[in-house]
């Protein structure tokens, strides 16, 4: 048994949510996996939920696939392990994680990061997903990927004892990731990379279908009715821009503005990934190389980044008067994106 083992990770192409950061940490540099990645992550969706920690109204935005991507990606093999199984097989969480990594399995699950961050006892919990990809027995540390330890997604270390504390105090009710997947139980995902053999090719028909649904704000979730019942308050595609802008304006005009930037983060990552998709399709002959198209979509990325960063600044400085510039950047991104993607769709339709 090794004293130190790290499974391969690459800083992810997108990081907005932990599930995306985890999948892309494992697969970002894999040429086979890119065929699946660039055939997906086209549609956007959003809906209002009650924020898990504060209870405030939150506009939850994500790409498709979302949190289920770790299960759906054909280049990952995942297993659901309940707490009872973990304790029965290994006795404790530390041995389980080490043995899993020794078998080339990444570990992903909910831990109380308040216990991990604070040496002193605290009277609150911060349940959050943690990605574990390695260990050092001598230092008694795990290598992890997370948003919590820095002001952006990064790779860090967590002591064996802190990880054990963070695991033990989370109840099944507080395990927001696992409870929906396994009937309200507590547990972990074990994720293994499975990309040596190509099992998925670039799917132009799916790309065209998803581009149409994105541009026309069509209900993509209807394709998945066999998996779960639908709820009817989801907005799809380009109309996500309108929902996100309305939410920002609502925050701007609140008596005590409290900005939630997360929808803007996912929208920016969506543009980054769309640019990489267009570039990939050109490099591999699915689209004709066109520098003007790349430059035009680069403008979309630039404007969305400017809008996101300005909103971050407004949330810190409370410079509400800067909101007009935010709206200018945001609407410019929307208008340019629609024009570019309709041109790309038209070219793909000719094939």
C-alpha positions as CSV (number, residue, x, y, z in Angstrom):
1,X,0.0,0.0,0.0
2,X,1.5,3.4,-1.0
3,X,2.3,6.1,1.4
4,X,1.3,8.8,-1.1
5,X,-1.1,8.4,-4.0
6,X,-2.6,11.1,-6.2
7,X,-5.0,10.2,-9.0
8,X,-4.7,12.4,-12.2
9,X,-6.5,15.8,-12.2
10,X,-6.4,18.7,-14.6
11,X,-7.7,22.1,-13.7
12,X,-11.3,22.1,-15.1
13,X,-12.5,23.9,-18.2
14,X,-15.5,25.1,-16.2
15,X,-16.0,25.3,-12.4
16,X,-19.4,26.9,-11.6
17,X,-20.8,24.0,-9.6
18,X,-18.9,21.3,-7.8
19,X,-20.3,18.5,-10.0
20,X,-19.0,20.2,-13.1
21,X,-15.6,21.0,-11.5
22,X,-15.3,17.3,-10.5
23,X,-16.1,15.8,-13.8
24,X,-13.9,18.3,-15.7
25,X,-11.1,17.8,-13.2
26,X,-11.1,14.1,-14.2
27,X,-11.8,14.4,-18.0
28,X,-10.8,17.9,-19.2
29,X,-7.7,16.7,-21.0
30,X,-9.1,13.4,-22.3
31,X,-9.5,13.4,-26.1
32,X,-12.2,10.6,-26.1
33,X,-14.2,12.4,-23.4
34,X,-14.2,15.6,-25.3
35,X,-16.4,14.0,-28.0
36,X,-19.1,13.6,-25.3
37,X,-18.4,16.9,-23.6
38,X,-18.7,18.9,-26.7
39,X,-21.9,17.1,-27.8
40,X,-23.5,18.2,-24.5
41,X,-23.5,21.2,-22.2
42,X,-25.4,23.3,-24.7
43,X,-28.8,23.8,-23.1
44,X,-29.2,26.2,-20.1
45,X,-32.0,26.1,-17.6
46,X,-33.1,27.9,-14.5
47,X,-35.8,27.9,-11.8
48,X,-36.4,29.5,-8.4
49,X,-35.6,27.5,-5.3
50,X,-35.2,28.2,-1.6
51,X,-31.5,28.6,-0.9
52,X,-30.4,25.7,1.2
53,X,-28.6,27.7,3.9
54,X,-30.4,31.0,4.1
55,X,-33.9,30.1,2.9
56,X,-33.8,33.1,0.5
57,X,-35.2,33.0,-3.0
58,X,-32.5,31.8,-5.3
59,X,-32.4,31.6,-9.1
60,X,-30.8,28.2,-9.7
61,X,-29.2,28.1,-13.1
62,X,-27.2,25.2,-14.7
63,X,-26.3,23.6,-17.9
64,X,-27.6,20.2,-19.1
65,X,-26.4,17.7,-18.0
66,X,-26.2,19.2,-14.5
67,X,-25.6,17.4,-11.2
68,X,-26.4,14.1,-12.8
69,X,-23.5,14.4,-15.2
70,X,-21.2,12.2,-13.1
71,X,-23.8,9.3,-13.6
72,X,-24.5,10.0,-17.2
73,X,-21.1,10.5,-18.7
74,X,-20.1,7.3,-20.5
75,X,-16.4,7.9,-19.7
76,X,-17.0,7.6,-15.9
77,X,-18.1,4.6,-13.9
78,X,-19.8,5.6,-10.7
79,X,-21.0,3.7,-7.6
80,X,-23.3,4.8,-4.8
81,X,-22.0,3.7,-1.5
82,X,-24.2,4.1,1.6
83,X,-22.7,5.0,5.0
84,X,-23.7,1.5,6.2
85,X,-21.8,-0.1,3.4
86,X,-18.7,2.1,4.0
87,X,-18.7,1.2,7.7
88,X,-19.3,-2.5,7.1
89,X,-16.5,-2.8,4.4
90,X,-13.9,-0.6,6.0
91,X,-14.9,0.4,9.5
92,X,-14.3,4.1,9.0
93,X,-14.3,6.8,6.4
94,X,-10.5,7.3,6.3
95,X,-9.7,3.7,5.4
96,X,-12.6,3.6,2.9
97,X,-11.2,6.7,1.1
98,X,-7.7,5.4,1.0
99,X,-8.7,1.9,-0.2
100,X,-10.9,3.5,-2.9
101,X,-8.1,5.7,-4.2
102,X,-5.7,2.7,-4.2
103,X,-8.2,1.1,-6.6
104,X,-8.1,4.3,-8.8
105,X,-11.5,5.5,-7.6
106,X,-12.2,9.2,-6.9
107,X,-14.5,10.0,-4.0
108,X,-17.2,12.6,-4.1
109,X,-19.7,13.5,-1.4
110,X,-21.1,15.9,1.2
111,X,-19.0,16.8,4.3
112,X,-19.5,19.5,6.9
113,X,-16.9,22.0,5.8
114,X,-17.5,24.2,8.8
115,X,-15.8,21.4,10.8
116,X,-13.0,21.2,8.3
117,X,-12.4,24.9,8.2
118,X,-12.6,25.7,11.9
119,X,-10.5,24.2,14.7
120,X,-12.9,25.5,17.3
121,X,-16.3,24.0,17.8
122,X,-19.0,25.9,15.9
123,X,-22.7,25.8,16.4
124,X,-23.6,25.7,12.6
125,X,-22.9,23.3,9.7
126,X,-21.8,24.0,6.2
127,X,-22.7,20.8,4.2
128,X,-20.9,21.0,0.8
129,X,-19.7,18.5,-1.8
130,X,-16.0,17.6,-1.6
131,X,-13.9,15.9,-4.4
132,X,-11.1,13.7,-3.1
133,X,-8.4,12.5,-5.4
134,X,-5.4,11.4,-3.3
135,X,-3.8,10.9,0.1
136,X,-0.5,11.3,2.0
137,X,-0.2,8.8,4.8
138,X,2.8,10.4,6.4
139,X,1.2,13.8,6.6
140,X,-2.2,12.3,7.3
141,X,-3.8,14.4,4.6
142,X,-6.2,14.0,1.7
143,X,-5.9,15.9,-1.6
144,X,-9.2,17.5,-2.4
145,X,-10.9,19.9,-4.9
146,X,-13.3,22.5,-3.6
147,X,-14.5,26.1,-3.7
148,X,-14.6,26.6,0.1
149,X,-10.9,26.9,0.9
150,X,-10.1,29.7,-1.5
151,X,-12.1,32.4,-3.3
152,X,-12.2,30.2,-6.4
153,X,-12.1,26.5,-7.2
154,X,-8.8,25.0,-6.2
155,X,-6.9,21.9,-5.1
156,X,-6.0,21.7,-1.4
157,X,-5.3,19.3,1.4
158,X,-7.6,18.3,4.3
159,X,-6.3,16.4,7.4
160,X,-7.6,12.9,8.0
161,X,-9.1,14.0,11.3
162,X,-10.9,17.0,9.8
163,X,-12.3,14.9,7.0
164,X,-13.5,12.3,9.5
165,X,-15.2,15.1,11.7
166,X,-16.8,16.6,8.6
167,X,-18.2,13.2,7.6
168,X,-19.5,12.1,10.9
169,X,-21.7,15.1,11.7
170,X,-23.8,15.2,8.5
171,X,-27.1,13.5,8.7
172,X,-29.0,11.8,5.9
173,X,-31.3,14.8,5.8
174,X,-28.4,17.2,5.4
175,X,-26.8,15.1,2.6
176,X,-28.4,17.1,-0.2
177,X,-26.5,15.2,-2.9
178,X,-27.0,11.6,-1.9
179,X,-30.5,11.7,-0.4
180,X,-32.2,12.2,-3.8
181,X,-30.2,9.4,-5.4
182,X,-30.6,6.7,-2.8
183,X,-33.9,7.1,-1.0
184,X,-32.8,9.6,1.7
185,X,-29.8,7.7,2.9
186,X,-26.3,9.0,3.6
187,X,-23.4,8.1,1.4
188,X,-20.7,8.8,-1.2
189,X,-20.1,8.5,-4.9
190,X,-17.1,6.4,-6.0
191,X,-16.1,7.6,-9.5
192,X,-13.6,5.9,-11.8
193,X,-12.3,7.1,-15.1
194,X,-13.2,4.8,-18.1
195,X,-11.9,6.6,-21.2
196,X,-9.2,4.3,-22.7
197,X,-11.7,3.0,-25.3
198,X,-13.8,5.3,-27.5
199,X,-17.5,4.6,-26.8
200,X,-19.0,7.9,-27.9
201,X,-18.4,9.9,-31.0
202,X,-19.3,13.5,-31.7
203,X,-23.1,13.6,-32.1
204,X,-23.9,16.3,-34.6
205,X,-27.6,15.5,-34.5
206,X,-27.7,16.0,-30.7
207,X,-25.7,19.2,-31.1
208,X,-28.1,20.5,-33.7
209,X,-31.1,19.5,-31.6
210,X,-29.7,21.1,-28.5
211,X,-28.8,24.3,-30.3
212,X,-32.3,24.6,-31.6
213,X,-33.8,24.1,-28.2
214,X,-31.4,26.6,-26.7
215,X,-32.0,29.3,-29.3
216,X,-35.8,28.7,-29.2
217,X,-36.0,28.3,-25.4
218,X,-37.6,24.9,-25.8
219,X,-38.3,22.5,-22.9
220,X,-35.4,20.0,-23.1
221,X,-36.5,18.3,-19.8
222,X,-39.4,16.7,-21.7
223,X,-36.9,14.2,-23.1
224,X,-36.3,12.8,-19.6
225,X,-39.9,12.2,-18.4
226,X,-39.2,8.5,-18.0
227,X,-36.7,9.4,-15.2
228,X,-38.8,11.6,-13.0
229,X,-42.0,13.7,-12.9
230,X,-41.8,17.2,-14.3
231,X,-42.3,20.5,-12.5
232,X,-43.4,23.4,-14.6
233,X,-41.5,26.4,-13.5
234,X,-38.3,25.8,-15.4
235,X,-37.0,28.3,-18.0
236,X,-34.7,27.1,-20.8
237,X,-32.3,28.5,-23.3
238,X,-31.9,32.1,-24.3
239,X,-34.8,33.1,-22.0
240,X,-32.4,32.3,-19.1
241,X,-30.9,35.7,-19.9
242,X,-34.2,37.4,-19.1
243,X,-34.7,35.5,-15.9
244,X,-31.2,36.2,-14.7
245,X,-31.5,39.9,-15.5
246,X,-34.9,40.1,-13.7
247,X,-33.3,38.5,-10.6
248,X,-30.4,41.0,-10.7
249,X,-32.7,43.9,-11.0
250,X,-34.8,42.6,-8.1
251,X,-31.6,42.4,-6.0
252,X,-30.6,45.9,-7.1
253,X,-33.8,47.4,-5.9
254,X,-34.1,45.6,-2.6
255,X,-33.9,47.6,0.5
256,X,-30.7,45.8,1.5
257,X,-29.2,44.4,-1.7
258,X,-27.8,41.0,-1.3
259,X,-26.4,39.7,-4.6
260,X,-26.3,36.0,-5.6
261,X,-23.7,35.8,-8.4
262,X,-24.0,32.0,-9.0
263,X,-26.3,32.3,-12.0
264,X,-23.8,34.7,-13.7
265,X,-21.0,32.2,-13.0
266,X,-22.7,29.4,-14.7
267,X,-23.7,31.6,-17.7
268,X,-20.1,32.7,-18.1
269,X,-18.9,29.1,-18.0
270,X,-21.5,28.2,-20.6
271,X,-20.0,30.8,-22.9
272,X,-16.5,29.6,-22.3
273,X,-17.5,26.0,-23.0
274,X,-19.5,27.1,-26.1
275,X,-16.4,28.9,-27.5
276,X,-14.3,25.8,-26.9
277,X,-17.0,23.7,-28.6
278,X,-17.0,25.9,-31.7
279,X,-13.2,25.8,-31.8
280,X,-13.2,22.0,-31.5
281,X,-15.8,21.5,-34.2
282,X,-13.7,23.7,-36.6
283,X,-10.5,21.9,-35.7
284,X,-12.0,18.5,-36.4
285,X,-13.8,19.4,-39.6
286,X,-17.4,19.5,-38.4
287,X,-17.5,23.3,-39.1
288,X,-15.4,25.2,-41.6
289,X,-12.7,27.3,-40.0
290,X,-13.9,30.9,-39.7
291,X,-11.9,33.3,-37.6
292,X,-14.6,35.9,-37.8
293,X,-17.0,33.5,-36.1
294,X,-14.5,32.7,-33.4
295,X,-13.8,36.4,-32.9
296,X,-17.6,37.1,-32.7
297,X,-18.2,34.5,-30.1
298,X,-15.1,35.6,-28.2
299,X,-17.0,38.9,-27.8
300,X,-19.9,37.1,-26.2
301,X,-17.4,35.5,-23.7
302,X,-15.8,38.9,-23.0
303,X,-19.1,40.7,-22.5
304,X,-20.5,38.0,-20.1
305,X,-17.2,38.1,-18.2
306,X,-17.5,41.9,-17.9
307,X,-21.1,41.6,-16.7
308,X,-20.3,39.0,-14.1
309,X,-17.2,40.8,-12.8
310,X,-19.1,44.1,-12.6
311,X,-21.9,42.5,-10.6
312,X,-19.3,41.0,-8.3
313,X,-17.9,44.6,-7.9
314,X,-21.3,46.0,-7.2
315,X,-22.0,43.4,-4.6
316,X,-18.8,44.4,-2.8
317,X,-18.9,48.2,-3.2
318,X,-22.7,48.7,-3.5
319,X,-22.2,51.0,-6.5
320,X,-25.8,50.6,-7.7
321,X,-25.3,53.2,-10.4
322,X,-23.0,50.8,-12.2
323,X,-26.0,48.6,-12.9
324,X,-26.7,50.3,-16.3
325,X,-23.3,49.2,-17.5
326,X,-24.0,45.6,-16.3
327,X,-27.2,45.6,-18.4
328,X,-25.3,46.9,-21.5
329,X,-22.7,44.1,-21.3
330,X,-25.3,41.5,-20.5
331,X,-27.7,42.4,-23.4
332,X,-24.7,42.7,-25.8
333,X,-23.7,39.1,-25.0
334,X,-27.2,37.9,-25.6
335,X,-27.7,39.6,-28.9
336,X,-24.3,38.5,-30.3
337,X,-24.7,35.0,-29.1
338,X,-28.0,34.5,-30.8
339,X,-26.6,35.8,-34.1
340,X,-23.5,33.6,-34.0
341,X,-25.3,30.4,-32.9
342,X,-28.0,30.8,-35.6
343,X,-25.2,31.0,-38.2
344,X,-23.5,27.9,-36.8
345,X,-26.7,26.0,-36.7
346,X,-27.4,26.9,-40.3
347,X,-24.0,25.5,-41.4
348,X,-24.5,22.3,-39.4
349,X,-28.0,21.9,-40.9
350,X,-26.3,21.7,-44.4
351,X,-24.4,18.6,-43.4
